[in-house]
Amino acid sequence: MGAASLPRARLAGGRVSERLALLGKTDMRLNTRALATASAAVSSAVVFAVTVLFLVGPGDPARLAPLSGLLFGYAPTLPGAFVGALWAWAYGFFIGGALAFLYNLALVPPPPLVDE
């Protein structure tokens, strides 16, 4: 039983070599909404978790007071953790979406304008 008698590996729609050749022709665009949502969720969870850990742990919650300059209505308290999480969600969504948009713009720039 030689190598010639083995069946060729196939992927959906073609041979492996054909599919691998197509990989070089695809662009790796980011899903802007997905990255924005993921960034928002992570930043919100971090602000909330850090605030709660400072409240229940041995850390001094007053060390989080400078965040109130960035997050309107934030205070190192439990209600302040929710307010901070909402603001972190908004900032994370905006920054994540902007980064994905700029990455996609750099990857595939828009076509040049043509004067007619």
C-alpha positions as CSV (number, residue, x, y, z in Angstrom):
1,M,0.0,0.0,0.0
2,G,1.9,3.0,-1.3
3,A,1.4,6.7,-0.9
4,A,-0.3,6.9,-4.3
5,S,-3.2,4.6,-3.1
6,L,-4.1,6.8,-0.1
7,P,-7.1,9.1,-0.7
8,R,-6.5,12.8,-1.0
9,A,-7.5,14.9,2.0
10,R,-10.4,17.1,1.2
11,L,-11.9,20.1,2.8
12,A,-15.3,21.5,2.1
13,G,-15.1,22.5,-1.6
14,G,-11.7,21.4,-2.8
15,R,-8.3,19.9,-2.2
16,V,-6.1,21.0,0.6
17,S,-3.6,22.6,-1.7
18,E,-6.3,24.6,-3.4
19,R,-7.8,25.8,-0.1
20,L,-4.3,26.7,1.1
21,A,-3.6,28.7,-2.0
22,L,-6.8,30.7,-1.3
23,L,-5.7,31.6,2.2
24,G,-3.0,34.0,0.8
25,K,-5.8,35.9,-1.0
26,T,-8.0,36.6,2.0
27,D,-7.8,39.7,4.1
28,M,-7.9,39.4,7.8
29,R,-10.4,42.0,8.7
30,L,-11.6,42.5,12.2
31,N,-15.2,42.5,13.1
32,T,-15.5,46.0,14.5
33,R,-18.7,45.4,16.6
34,A,-17.3,42.2,18.1
35,L,-14.0,43.8,19.1
36,A,-15.8,46.8,20.5
37,T,-18.1,44.6,22.6
38,A,-15.3,42.4,23.8
39,S,-13.2,45.4,24.8
40,A,-16.2,46.9,26.6
41,A,-16.9,43.7,28.5
42,V,-13.3,43.3,29.6
43,S,-12.8,46.9,30.7
44,S,-16.1,46.9,32.5
45,A,-15.3,43.7,34.4
46,V,-11.8,44.9,35.3
47,V,-13.1,48.2,36.8
48,F,-15.9,46.4,38.7
49,A,-13.6,43.6,40.0
50,V,-10.8,45.9,41.0
51,T,-13.2,48.2,42.9
52,V,-14.9,45.3,44.7
53,L,-11.6,43.6,45.5
54,F,-10.3,46.9,47.0
55,L,-13.5,47.1,49.1
56,V,-13.4,43.6,50.5
57,G,-9.7,43.1,50.6
58,P,-7.0,44.6,52.7
59,G,-6.3,47.3,50.1
60,D,-7.1,51.0,50.7
61,P,-10.1,52.0,48.5
62,A,-8.9,55.6,48.6
63,R,-6.2,54.6,46.1
64,L,-9.0,54.3,43.5
65,A,-10.2,57.9,44.0
66,P,-8.2,59.2,40.9
67,L,-10.6,57.1,38.7
68,S,-13.3,59.6,39.6
69,G,-11.6,62.1,37.5
70,L,-12.0,59.9,34.4
71,L,-15.3,58.1,35.3
72,F,-18.0,60.7,36.1
73,G,-19.9,59.7,39.3
74,Y,-17.4,57.0,40.2
75,A,-16.5,56.5,43.9
76,P,-14.7,53.6,45.6
77,T,-18.0,52.2,46.9
78,L,-20.2,49.3,45.8
79,P,-22.6,51.7,43.9
80,G,-19.6,53.4,42.5
81,A,-18.4,50.1,41.2
82,F,-21.5,49.8,39.0
83,V,-21.2,53.4,37.8
84,G,-17.5,52.8,37.0
85,A,-18.4,49.6,35.2
86,L,-20.9,51.5,33.0
87,W,-18.4,54.2,32.1
88,A,-15.7,51.6,31.5
89,W,-18.1,49.8,29.2
90,A,-18.6,53.0,27.1
91,Y,-14.9,53.8,27.0
92,G,-14.0,50.2,26.1
93,F,-16.6,50.0,23.4
94,F,-15.4,53.3,21.8
95,I,-11.7,52.4,22.0
96,G,-12.1,48.8,20.9
97,G,-14.3,49.9,17.9
98,A,-11.9,52.7,17.0
99,L,-8.9,50.3,17.0
100,A,-10.7,47.7,14.9
101,F,-11.8,50.4,12.5
102,L,-8.3,51.8,12.1
103,Y,-6.8,48.3,11.8
104,N,-9.3,47.5,9.0
105,L,-8.6,50.9,7.3
106,A,-4.8,50.2,7.4
107,L,-5.3,46.7,6.1
108,V,-7.5,47.6,3.1
109,P,-7.5,51.3,2.4
110,P,-10.4,52.8,0.6
111,P,-10.1,53.2,-3.2
112,P,-8.7,56.5,-4.3
113,L,-11.1,59.2,-5.5
114,V,-11.1,59.7,-9.2
115,D,-11.8,63.1,-10.8
116,E,-14.2,62.8,-13.7
